[in-house]
Amino acid sequence: MAMETALLGFALPTVIKKLKEILVKKGFRVQTMGENSRVILAYQEGTWYRSPRQVVVHLSEMAPTTTRIDLTAIIENERKDPKAEEVIEEKLVSAIYANFKSTQEYQYGI
């Protein structure tokens, strides 16, 4: 079980809201451990050709305008394939960076 990390130049509340939207767009059901929780759990149902997936996201505030995201993917099946979990993590981190980059461009007019 590996972990991918992303650093974003946004405040924690902004990251939490936008991250939930990204996960829902990717087809995950999202839940948090409280209203202002720094842990987000996302679950995606399996189909006849894909096993169920779970993503655990830990958020840390490094500075008032910097947030660290630690993302761990878990595929629920009999044979463990760390490479497949790593691919999911990398794709999600890429989507996060792409989405937050476009948000920053929109916000600052770059």
C-alpha positions in Angstrom: 0.0 0.0 0.0 1.8 3.1 -1.3 0.9 6.7 -0.9 1.0 9.7 -3.3 1.5 13.3 -2.0 0.4 16.6 -3.5 1.2 20.1 -2.3 -1.3 22.9 -3.2 -1.1 26.6 -2.8 -4.7 26.9 -1.5 -6.2 27.1 2.0 -7.5 23.9 3.6 -11.3 24.7 3.4 -11.0 25.4 -0.4 -9.1 22.2 -1.0 -11.6 20.1 1.0 -14.6 21.5 -1.0 -12.9 21.2 -4.4 -11.4 17.7 -3.6 -14.9 16.3 -2.8 -16.2 17.7 -6.2 -13.3 16.0 -8.1 -13.9 12.7 -6.4 -17.6 12.8 -7.1 -16.9 13.6 -10.8 -14.6 10.5 -10.9 -17.5 8.3 -9.7 -16.7 8.0 -6.0 -19.1 8.2 -3.1 -17.5 10.6 -0.7 -17.8 10.8 3.1 -15.9 12.7 5.8 -15.4 11.9 9.5 -17.0 15.2 10.6 -17.8 18.6 9.2 -14.3 20.0 9.3 -12.5 16.6 9.1 -9.1 16.4 7.6 -9.8 12.8 6.4 -11.9 12.1 3.4 -13.0 8.5 2.5 -14.1 7.8 -1.1 -15.6 4.5 -2.4 -16.2 3.4 -5.9 -18.4 0.3 -6.6 -17.0 -2.6 -8.5 -18.4 -3.9 -11.8 -18.1 -7.2 -13.5 -14.7 -6.3 -14.8 -13.4 -4.0 -12.0 -12.9 -4.5 -8.3 -14.3 -2.0 -5.7 -11.9 0.8 -4.9 -11.4 2.9 -1.8 -9.4 6.1 -1.5 -8.3 7.5 1.8 -7.2 11.2 1.7 -5.4 12.9 4.6 -5.2 16.6 4.5 -2.6 18.7 6.4 -2.4 22.5 6.6 1.3 23.3 6.1 0.7 27.1 6.1 -2.4 29.3 5.9 -2.3 29.1 2.1 -0.6 25.7 1.6 -2.2 22.3 1.9 -0.7 18.8 1.7 -2.7 15.9 0.4 -1.7 12.3 1.2 -3.7 10.0 -1.0 -3.9 6.2 -0.6 -5.8 3.8 -2.8 -7.0 0.4 -1.8 -8.4 -2.2 -4.3 -10.6 -4.8 -2.7 -9.9 -8.2 -4.3 -8.2 -11.5 -3.5 -4.9 -10.8 -5.2 -3.1 -7.7 -4.1 -1.6 -5.6 -6.9 0.3 -2.6 -5.5 1.0 -1.4 -9.1 -2.7 -1.1 -9.8 -3.2 0.9 -6.6 -0.3 3.1 -7.5 -1.8 3.8 -10.9 -5.1 4.9 -9.3 -3.2 7.2 -6.9 -1.2 8.8 -9.7 -4.2 9.4 -11.8 -6.1 11.0 -9.0 -3.1 13.2 -8.0 -2.8 14.3 -11.7 -6.5 15.2 -11.8 -6.1 17.2 -8.6 -3.2 19.1 -10.0 -4.9 19.7 -13.3 -8.1 20.9 -11.6 -6.4 23.2 -9.1 -4.2 24.6 -11.8 -7.3 25.6 -13.8 -8.9 27.0 -10.6 -5.8 29.1 -10.0 -5.7 30.4 -13.6 -9.4 31.3 -13.3 -8.9 32.9 -10.0 -5.9 35.0 -11.0 -6.7 35.5 -14.6 -3.5 34.0 -15.8 
